[in-house]
């Protein structure tokens, strides 16, 4: 069922700002699908942003109970930020949409046969910026 969009820029009486707040604050009105996706993304290995010592610029930061979390895939085994992650996160506008960017990294990708994060640390990680560009390119 399509929701009616009024000329005033509302959907079913809600403005875009109203809907964004519902999503950002974890409201149950956002629906069971979004909640399941957030739970899946927050279940991935992560570190508290407070442990990053200010080095979280360009990284995905997910709001979570107890503070923001940095999904671990963004970091090399030695804790350094992976340069390719910064490139892809910028292309995906991870600062504006951390949930969408985290979902791209951690969900199976049809072309890759695996989540993009699974290619990190392999020679195949070089193709990740091109895949992100394809996703964000305006046609």
Order of alpha helices (4+ residues) and beta strands (2+ residues): beta-beta-alpha-alpha-beta-beta-alpha-alpha-beta-beta-alpha
